[in-house]
């Protein structure tokens, strides 16, 4: 676990942003399973938030879960089709 995760461990357990941060740290550390778990928790907490679905899609893509990645990225696009990142 990287030192960057130390602050996130004490994060607000009621905030999707905490889990997005944890997901990013896990992804950087190469732990796709932990990254997907944290990002999935963020989407459960904020089901209508682009910022939760988009990173989950990217991590699923990295983990070669193409069906899951498609689902997450399509949901991100449904939420905010004007965000350019949603189309890549």
Sine and cosine of phi, psi and omega as CSV:
sin_phi,cos_phi,sin_psi,cos_psi,sin_omega,cos_omega
0.00,0.00,0.73,-0.68,-0.03,-1.00
-0.97,0.24,0.34,-0.94,0.01,-1.00
-0.92,0.40,-0.38,0.93,0.02,-1.00
-0.90,0.44,-0.46,0.89,-0.04,-1.00
-0.97,0.25,-0.29,0.96,-0.04,-1.00
-0.82,0.57,-0.74,0.67,0.02,-1.00
-0.93,0.37,-0.54,0.84,-0.02,-1.00
-0.96,0.28,-0.43,0.90,0.03,-1.00
-0.88,0.47,-0.52,0.86,-0.01,-1.00
-1.00,-0.09,0.23,0.97,-0.06,-1.00
-0.92,0.39,0.14,-0.99,0.02,-1.00
-0.94,0.34,0.94,-0.35,-0.05,-1.00
-0.93,0.38,-0.15,0.99,0.01,-1.00
-0.98,-0.18,0.05,1.00,-0.07,-1.00
-0.94,-0.33,0.80,-0.60,0.08,-1.00
-0.87,0.49,-0.52,0.86,-0.01,-1.00
-0.88,0.48,-0.57,0.82,0.05,-1.00
-0.86,0.52,-0.70,0.72,-0.05,-1.00
-0.97,0.23,-0.48,0.88,0.11,-0.99
-0.91,0.41,-0.67,0.74,0.05,-1.00
-0.89,0.46,-0.71,0.71,0.03,-1.00
-0.89,0.46,-0.61,0.79,0.04,-1.00
-0.89,0.45,-0.69,0.72,0.00,-1.00
-0.89,0.46,-0.69,0.73,0.00,-1.00
-0.90,0.44,-0.70,0.72,0.02,-1.00
-0.88,0.47,-0.65,0.76,0.02,-1.00
-0.90,0.44,-0.68,0.73,0.03,-1.00
-0.88,0.48,-0.61,0.79,0.02,-1.00
-0.97,0.25,-0.09,1.00,0.02,-1.00
0.99,0.11,0.24,0.97,-0.01,-1.00
-0.99,-0.17,0.99,0.12,-0.05,-1.00
-0.88,0.48,-0.62,0.78,-0.02,-1.00
-0.88,0.47,-0.73,0.69,0.02,-1.00
-0.92,0.39,-0.58,0.81,0.02,-1.00
-0.91,0.41,-0.68,0.73,0.02,-1.00
-0.91,0.41,-0.66,0.75,0.01,-1.00
-0.88,0.48,-0.73,0.69,-0.01,-1.00
-0.92,0.39,-0.68,0.73,0.00,-1.00
-0.92,0.40,-0.59,0.81,0.05,-1.00
-0.90,0.43,-0.62,0.79,0.05,-1.00
-0.90,0.43,-0.62,0.78,0.04,-1.00
-0.89,0.46,-0.66,0.75,0.00,-1.00
-0.93,0.36,-0.53,0.85,0.06,-1.00
-0.92,0.38,-0.56,0.83,-0.01,-1.00
-0.98,0.19,-0.51,0.86,-0.05,-1.00
-0.72,-0.70,0.94,0.34,-0.12,-0.99
-0.91,0.42,-0.30,0.96,0.01,-1.00
-0.94,-0.34,0.43,0.90,-0.05,-1.00
-0.94,-0.35,0.88,-0.48,0.08,-1.00
-0.80,0.60,-0.71,0.70,-0.10,-1.00
-0.89,0.46,-0.23,0.97,0.07,-1.00
-1.00,-0.06,-0.68,0.73,-0.07,-1.00
-0.97,0.25,-0.59,0.81,-0.06,-1.00
-0.88,0.47,-0.78,0.62,0.00,-1.00
-0.90,0.43,-0.54,0.84,0.06,-1.00
-0.88,0.48,-0.66,0.75,0.05,-1.00
-0.88,0.47,-0.67,0.74,0.01,-1.00
-0.91,0.42,-0.66,0.75,-0.01,-1.00
-0.93,0.37,-0.65,0.76,0.05,-1.00
-0.89,0.45,-0.59,0.80,0.06,-1.00
-0.89,0.46,-0.72,0.70,0.02,-1.00
-0.88,0.48,-0.56,0.83,0.01,-1.00
-0.99,0.13,0.05,1.00,-0.01,-1.00
0.90,0.44,0.49,0.87,0.14,-0.99
-1.00,-0.09,0.98,0.20,-0.14,-0.99
-0.92,0.40,-0.60,0.80,0.05,-1.00
-0.91,0.42,-0.71,0.70,0.03,-1.00
-0.91,0.42,-0.63,0.78,0.02,-1.00
-0.89,0.45,-0.70,0.71,0.02,-1.00
-0.87,0.50,-0.71,0.70,0.00,-1.00
-0.86,0.51,-0.74,0.68,-0.03,-1.00
-0.92,0.39,-0.68,0.73,-0.03,-1.00
-0.94,0.33,-0.58,0.82,0.09,-1.00
-0.91,0.42,-0.63,0.78,0.04,-1.00
-0.90,0.43,-0.65,0.76,0.05,-1.00
-0.87,0.50,-0.66,0.75,0.01,-1.00
-0.93,0.38,-0.60,0.80,0.07,-1.00
-0.88,0.47,-0.63,0.77,-0.04,-1.00
-0.94,0.34,-0.73,0.68,-0.04,-1.00
-0.59,-0.81,1.00,0.10,0.01,-1.00
-0.94,0.33,-0.17,0.98,0.02,-1.00
-1.00,0.05,-0.18,0.98,0.02,-1.00
-0.98,0.20,0.87,-0.49,-0.08,-1.00
-0.86,0.51,-0.58,0.82,-0.02,-1.00
-0.88,0.47,-0.46,0.89,-0.03,-1.00
-0.91,0.42,-0.30,0.95,-0.08,-1.00
-0.98,-0.20,0.15,0.99,-0.02,-1.00
-0.89,-0.45,0.00,0.00,0.00,0.00
